[in-house]
Amino acid sequence: MRVTDEQIAAMSLQERRELILRLAPVPAGVLPARRMLERIRRWRLALMLLCVAALIPWTIYLSVTLPNRYEARNWVATWVGFDIVLTIMLLLTAIFGYRRRQLLFPTAFASGVLLLCDAWFDVLTSHPGADLWQAVISAVVIELPLAFVLIAGPLRLLRYVAIRNGLVDPGLRIWRMPIPLPELWPDRKEGL
């Protein structure tokens, strides 16, 4: 049976989505069983909630007990090491972007987060005066805009790929977008 471009164009969005899902291969053995995936998901969610629960009192404790001034050891190694990690992540992002590889998504996102951290620590650890102004200007002009591009760009591309492959509705916002693996949730129609 042959389906023409005209027949596809005449289909509704739902009919196209159903056709795409029927034609998309479901690779055997690539994903763990649905039950195992649900167990992994529950454990990871529990781990994240446990971390949040532990970090709240820890953060309060630190805010009360840490001194306002502290002489840091390994200051140069800390900052140089951080910048080496940031450089590697930016280089990997450039390589994966150039080669159009899906590893662009995590490396770009991680690079953006590292830039946010870099701006935060640069501003907060700078001495008042010229040092602080340089950190603020660097954060506002370079680090924060680049972080936005590195985080928002791949998220937008990820959404576009899911829409392009008929896995989510075009009007669905990214924070509502489900993981586009419909074979794992055949009873669920949200976003599909």
N, C-alpha and C positions, 0 to 999 in steps of 0.2 A: 504494500500500500504506500502510496506517495502522497504527501501533504504539501501543497503549494504555498508560496508566500502569501498569496491572496487569501487562502483558507485560514492561515495563521492570523493574518491581519483582521479577519472577520470574527475571530474568536474573542470571547470576553476575557478579561484579566484572569478570572477564576479558571476558565477552560485552558488558557495558556499555562497557568501554574500547574494544573493537574497533568497536562501533557509533559511539561518539563520534569515533574516528579516521576512520571511513569517511565520517561526515557533515561533519566539519570541513573547511572549504575550505583548499586549499593554494594560496595566491595566487601566480600566475605573475609572475616578474620582480621580486618583492620581495626575495628572498634571492639572493646570488650562487650560482653553481654549487657543488655539493658539493666538487669538487676545489679550487676557489678558497677556499672556507671552510676546508678542511683546511690549505691553504698559509698562509692568514692566521693560523690557530691555531698552526701550527708556528713561524712567525716571531715571534708574540707570546710564545709560551712561551720561545723562545730568547732574546728580548730580556729577559724577566723573569729568567731564569736568569743572563744576563750581568750584569744589574744587581745581583743577589744576590752573584755572584762578585766584582764590583768593590767592593761596599759592605763586605764582610767585612774586607779589608785596609785600606780607607779608615777604617773605624770603629776598628780597632786602632791605626792611625797617629794618628788624632785623640786617642784615649785616652792616648797616650804624649806627644804634642807640644803639646796645647792647654794654655794657662795656666789656673790655678785661678780667676784673677780677670781680667776683661777689661772695659774701658770701651766700651760699645756706642755707635755713632753711629746716628742716626735712631731712637732708642728709642721716642719717642712715635709717629712715623709707622709703625713696625713694629707696635706694639700696636693703634693705632687702625685701621690697615689690616686687620689680622687680625680685629678685632671687626666691621669693616664687612663683610668677606667672610662671617663667621659669621652676622651679622644677615641678610644677603641670602639665605644658604642656608636659614636658619630660616624666613624669610618665604616663600621658594619652596616649602618643605616644607608650610607651612600652606596656601598657595594650592592646591597640587596635592592635598593631603589633602582640603581642602574641596570641590574639584571632582572628586574621585575619579579622578585621572589617574595613569597608570602612572609618570609622572616622579617621583611620590612616592618610589619605591624608591631611585633614586640620590641624590636631594636629601636624604632623611632619613638615609641611610647616611653621606653626606658630612658632614652636620651633626653626626651622632654622633661621627664621627672628629675633626672640628674641635673639638668639646667635650672629647674626650679629650686632644687636643694642648693645648688651652687650660688644662685642669687640670694637666697635666704641667708646662708651662712656668711657670704661676703658682706652683706649689709650689716648683719648683727655682730660680726666680729671686727668690724672696721673701727678705727679710732675716729673720734669726732674731728671734723675739719675736712681737709682735702681728701684724705683717705676715704671717709664716709661718702663724700660727694661723688668720688670716682666709682665707688661700689654701687651707689644708687643709680647713677647715669648708665653704668654698664648693665645693671639689671633691667632698667626701663627701656633702654635703646636696643640692647642685644639679647640678653638671656631670656627675658619674659616673652618677647615676640617670637623668638626662635622656638622656645618651649611650646608656645601655642601652636605654631605650624607643625612641629613634630608630634604633638599629641592629637590635635584636631584633624590634620590631614589624613593620617591612616584610619582614624575612626570614620571619617566621611567616606573614604575609599572602601572600607570594610562594609559599610551600609550599602554603598553603591553595588558592590559585588553581590551581596545578598539579594538586592532588588533586581539586579540584572539577571540573576539566575532564577528569578521567580520564587524565591524562598520567603520573602516578606513583602508586605504591602508597601507601596511607595510612600504612603502618608505616615507610616509608622516612625515615630521618633526613636533615635538610637538607644535611649535609656529604657525603652520598652521592647526593643528588638530581642527576640528569643535566639538562642543558639540554633542556627539553621540546619538542623539535622532531623527532618520530619520523620524519618524511619524510626527514630527513638521514641517519638511521642505520637503514634498514629491517631490517638483519640483526641489530641489537642489541635485546635484550629486557630489559636491566637497568633496573629501576624502572618498566618499562612493562607 
